[in-house]
Amino acid sequence: MAGGAARCVRACVWAGACAAALLATSASVHAQGAPTARQRVIVDADIGDDIDDAFALALVLASPEFEVLGISTAWGDTALRVRLVRRLLAELGRGDIPVAQGIATESRTPFTQARWAQGGSADAAAARRAAPPSVDFLLDSIRRHPGEITLLALGPLTNLGAAIQRDAATFRQLKRVVLMGGSVRRGYSKSAFHAPRPPDKEYNIVSDVAAAQALFGSGVSIVMMPLDSTQIRFEEAARNALFAHATPLTDALTLLYHQWLDAYQPWSSTTPTLFDVVPVAYAMDPSLCPTLPLRIDVDADGMTKEIAGASNAQVCLAADEPRLLRLLMQRLMSSPPAPPARSAR
């Protein structure tokens, strides 16, 4: 009897321990929640002028958090931008992603990466095939996925303004617009060691003021990354590590960077500023760029002024630069380098 009682006690203790473990596991799973669904995103970018768009698009493509519904080209020679995006997608094996052509405009900004856009081994006819208009593509995508799409607006807002003008009710069914644009409390600066400049007319906003005014008055949810938080430098040590990594993605970025560097840009330097990377990183991890609610007024000159009243945007005024750069490097270097070629014997 004593032995049976002891065995019974041990069995009860064992059962209790198992139950406790199951409860703990259940609580842990409940706390962690189900795996986060991928975010449906559309990227609208003026890739090919400054180099930051290429780094931003590369981060989107390297991040499993995103389901990329399409990429839309904005501003200037939007047809050539389509060719650049298609070449990049083809070289990464992502040619299934739709590319839409935005509204062409006059632009005084050099298309620094035009040679790369015009080159490549892809069939020339395929490279020039017609792309759907961006406004049609955007509105059709929203209708298919109401309330689910994050629009990453990384260039002048012409396509967005036209979509709002055509069908404002559908445009408001975006989940949100996360944009790089504006200047709230700080203007352009080439060095963190200089005294901050006052707010400036930021390029993406001033290029199409009417479109920016339409966006901020549209009622859609806006997350704004202005100059205040996006002037993050991509320094030489990080560039060297990335460009030596030898994957299709980093090789493409290397060539695009050097074409940007080789173009005549008297205002530029060898160190890129990663303006457009910040909204992409925010979409992945909002803690990288905490926001506060502000009411932003876009005046006739293209200034984005903080005024009194109900907020119409969540605005990030300072990013966590070290963490953001670590995330960028980890993602862009996440795929293994190409194996060395076998030597002939």
Secondary structure, 3 states (H helix, E strand, C coil): CHHHHHHHHHHHHHHHHHHHHHHHHHHHHHHHCCCCCCEEEEEEECCCCCCHHHHHHHHHHCCCCEEEEEEEECCCCHHHHHHHHHHHHHHCCCCCCCEEECCCCCCCCCCCCHHHHHCCCCCHHHHCCCCCEHHHHHHHHHHHCCCCEEEEECCCCHHHHHHHHHCHHHHCCCCEEEEECCCCCCCCCCCCCCCCCCCCCCHHHHCCHHHHHHHHCCCCCEEEECHHHHCCECCHHHHHHHHCCCCHHHHHHHHHHHHHHHCCCCCCCCCCECCCHHHHHHHHCHHHCCEEEEEEEECCCCCEEEECCCCCEEEECCCCHHHHHHHHHHHHCCCCCCCCCCCCC
